[in-house]
Amino acid sequence: MSGELNGKRVAVLATDGVEQVELERPWQALVDAGAQPQLVGLEPGSITMYQHIDKGDTKPVDVVVSQADPGAFDALVLPGGVINGDFVRADADAVAFAKAFFDAGKPVAAICHAPWVLAEADVVRGRRMTSWPSLQTDLRNAGADWVDEEVVVDGNLTTSRNPDDLDAFSATLVQQFASA
């Protein structure tokens, strides 16, 4: 995997309540592949990650989404966590930031509860995708073809269900980002 992403800048959009493993494992895969991930948060400072319902570690925010330029990034990762997904989809700047990657045809990867953000951005219509199972009705109502699979790639969008899928999700997003 080393060097495949050759300095590509990847935005990782998350806030308090993000599932720690769903941020850290893809982040490490990006670093290992030569990318430069940056944490894009809703507020300055740091975020508190969670391990399911328990507080986990903190991680410093590199740039606040209201000041972030989607054009400065080559790809976007949306890690999951029910709290994170709900907070991010409720933030208009975050939704516009995510939508901008679709408008520009850039690759996006989302896991677990993160596809809520994509439904809010109205970019799932006609797309085949997966997520945490409880989101399937929301995604279908937003026009997606929801399937229960480990990893689903539809054009520039890569989606996965949960932490059990992280190996496949991380490998696939690196592959998709490298070919973009």
N, C-alpha and C positions, 0 to 999 in steps of 0.2 A: 504493500500500500504506500510505502514511503515515496513522497515527492509527487504523487499523482495530482495534487491540487496546487502545487507550485506557487505558493503565496497568495492564492485566491482569498479574498476577504469574505467572510461568512458572518452574517448577523444571526445571533441566537437571541430571539425575543422571548423574555420571560420576566416574571415578577414573583413576589412572595407567594409561597405555596406551590412552586414548581416541584415536580417529582425529581428529587436529587439525582437518581440514577439515570433518568431520562434526559437530564442536562449534561451530566458528567461523561457518560459513555459516548454519546455522539461527539461531544466536544473533544474528547481524547482521540477519537477516530479521525476527526478533522486535523488536529495537531499532528498526529502520526502520519497523515497523508500530505503534510506540508502546507495546510491552510492556516489562515490567521483569523480564528473566531473572535468575535467581540460580543460581549453581553450588552444587549439593548434592553434597558429597563423602563418602567413607567415613571420612575422618580430617581433622582440622584442618590448616591450612597451605596448601599448593598441590598441584596435580596436574601431572604431566608428560605432555603430549600427545605422540602419535607421528604420524609421517608414514610410514605403512605399518609398516616394521620399524625405522625410525630415530627416535631421540628428537627431539622437536620442542620447542616453547615450553612454558613453565609458565603456569598460570592459578591465581589465588587462589581458595580455597574460601570461599563466602559463609556456608554453614551445613553442619554435619555431619548426616548423615542420621539418626543415632540421636537427634538433638535437633530435627529438622525436623518441622513440623506440616503434613501434607498439606492440611489444611483452610485453611491460609494461602495456598495457591496455587490458581490457576484452571485450570492445565494442566500437563502433564509432557512433556518431551522426553528421549528416551533416545538419545544418539549412540552410534555403533558403535565398532569396534575390537575385535579378538579378545581381547586382554588385558583391556581394560575390561569387555567383556561377561561374560567368565568371572569376573573379580573381583566384579563387581556382583551376578551371580546367586548367588554363594557367600556373600553378606552378608545375613543374615536381616533386618536393619533395612531394607536397601535393597529387598529383595523385598517386605516388608510395606508400605513407603512406596509403591512402584509399584502394588501391589494396591489400596491405599486409593483411588487415583484411579478405578479401575474400579468399586469398591464405591460411590463417590459419583457415578458417571456422568460424570466429568470427561474432557475430551479428552486423549488420549495419542498421541504420535508417536514411532516407533522406526525406526531405520535400521541396516542391515548386520547386525552380530552382537548388537545390543541386544535383538532379540526373544527371545534366550535368557532374559533376565530375566523376560519375560512368560510363557514356558513354565514357569519355576520358580514364578511366582506363580499358576499354574493359571488364567490368564485368556484363553487362546487357543482353548479348546474351542469348536468350531462357528463360528469366525471365519475369514473369507477374508483372507489376508495374504501378504506377501512378506518376503524377508530376503536376506542373503548366501546364495548357493546351498547352501553346505555345511550350513546349518541346516535345510534342508527336511525331512529325516528326523526330526530332533528335534521340529520344529513339528508335523509330521503325527502323530507318536507322542503328542504332547500334545493332539491333537484338532483341529488347525487344518486348513483347506483352503488349502494352500500353492500359490501361483501365481507365475510368473516374469513380473512386470510392474513398470514403473517406479515407480508409486505405487499403493497399494491403500487405499481407505477402506472400513471396515466399522464402521458406527455411530460410536462415539467414538474409534476406533483408526485411525491413519494409519501405514502402513509403506512402506518403500522398501528397495532392494537394496544400493546402494553409492554411492561419491562421484560417479559419473557421473550419478546421479539427483538430485543435490542441488538443482538449480534447481526441478524439479517438486516435490520433497519439501518444500522451504522454502515455496514458494508455497502448496501444499496445506495444510500445517500452519497457516499464518497464516489461511487461509480457514476451516479447521475450527475453530480456536480462536476466531476472530471470531464465528462463528455459534453458538457454544456458550453 
